[in-house]
């Protein structure tokens, strides 16, 4: 269907819904690379005005990628909850934005609405929202998940401890991990990106992580971020796997390029269930996403990168994950050019995921060929903390020596907690107190507990 | 003041430092990173940024490479400058029209076993620091092998896949491209080598083999040259490269 918007004597024409969404998208280099952006500032705002008048219902009848061609489109439409949708059935995209910001729309309202929303509706509304709108609405949402602890409660701010090592040296990983634990990081997960995809090497890391968690009785969970098929293999061999990781995208062909499909992911959840290692919850999956992956895999079907990203959340949602995060600035300047674009994308991703009911975290990060630096990340860090982001990464000194990019440091997590008065996950906080790493007033880095953890390495 | 200094030293549990190069045991002031570490990080980032934006010093490279007594041909990708290179990776994967003509008139119609390409990639610094030292070891091995060798193609603003187009134009069986890798904080000057059997426009990275982190304090030039020659010889023998080649047992024994 064709869309048009008239301003004075000028008529703006948009070929179809996906063209309208792309042209309404705040500018970013990836959409320019794909040739999808508006040709002028004026056309972009005209597209946003046009989009604001589209009824939400339209997204249920006009598919961006054909139903027959794409299993993600099928998943989105087949699992759409019409009852939940009734509440917003009559809204246009613009009215939906105004309603999301009104006082009557609270955490519970959004929670009950989530299955009535499609990723395309959420992407659409995000495109006409300012950064402050994205933060204010995301802040209302509370998405809580459980495995060995509880992540996502209001007033809590968790972290993935990410102690990577370029050659997967176990003592090297353990040293960074202990440093991070002393700083009170690692309540969301202790997650390693392995340098090798060799199953034995991955199993070695799983065993070591499990040993540390058992030895110190840490109420957290581990994950080695290898391909999901390797993890399933390891589970079948009885290796101690807590969370099951996979990178996912928002189109069937993007996922093909990652070597996964909905049926493989279903297998993964079943494998996790067979181990059932969670003590207080049974959410097994950990997904990572990021704008630009579909274009990079030449699998975007002419859909803009932010809408593709939101569609990935439909995939994630279907498998009831424990954690999800966008690796927002990792992909490089051809998709997100500078600090401004990375910041906007992170706020969009967090907002869209939370609205769709995901336990969303954020890898606040950049590469050395992007126009970004620590100051940009500091800004984003405070914005994400304010928006109620479930977790961020904890990388030694913000410098990942295995993946060669910069993320957030152990210190950064403590800085946000201090600045905004946020705390780690409750079970993890109790552990920190028990270990003497946090004093009774909630102050971190209490020296009483240092030695116990520092003794681990020489003794092992 | 002395009390503040003591606070600064907290969190410097040196014992952990022996196990990894990661930035651990940094110490803290309050919950923040002490100034010394903060500035040292900034300097590492500054070096990486400078490496990304450094312009390839063609004159210096020509002077060095001429010492190898082998023809050199200067080429340029479709990316006019660094800004375009960073925003349009597709342009960095193609030769500009002048370069295509140049190959056609200056090299055609010869055929080669190996097409040898050198490019700035994402770090001209890596070329400036490593290429001559590496070539001094690698070039004699390439030259003494049983293979015919194309002129050295020196490409400005090139990405890995530009090797496919050049390889096709040079009618070669295999391409090897040596280029600056995306600078990391600890290694702004790291060189990468990519080997592709059967160059063809549209080849994916799964069809290439990569040797990474070639630099003074990384993979040394001798070992890098040895690995490159092993890969070339195996790729020639099996007539393939990429994931399928990585799995052969011989290559697993490479030191």
Interface residues (C-beta under 8 A of the other chain):
Chain A: X29 X32 X33 X163 X164 X165 X166 X169 X171 X172 X173 X174 X175 X176 X178 X179 X182 X183 X333 X334 X337 X367 X368 X369 X373 X374 X396 X397 X398 X399 X401 X404 X405 X406 X409 X411 X414 X415 X417 X418 X444 X445 X447 X450 X454 X457 X458
Chain B: X10 X11 X13 X15 X16 X17 X18 X19 X20 X21 X22 X23 X24 X25 X26 X28 X30 X31 X32 X33 X37 X41 X42 X44 X45 X48 X49 X51 X52 X86 X87 X88 X89 X90 X122 X182 X183 X184 X185 X186 X187 X188
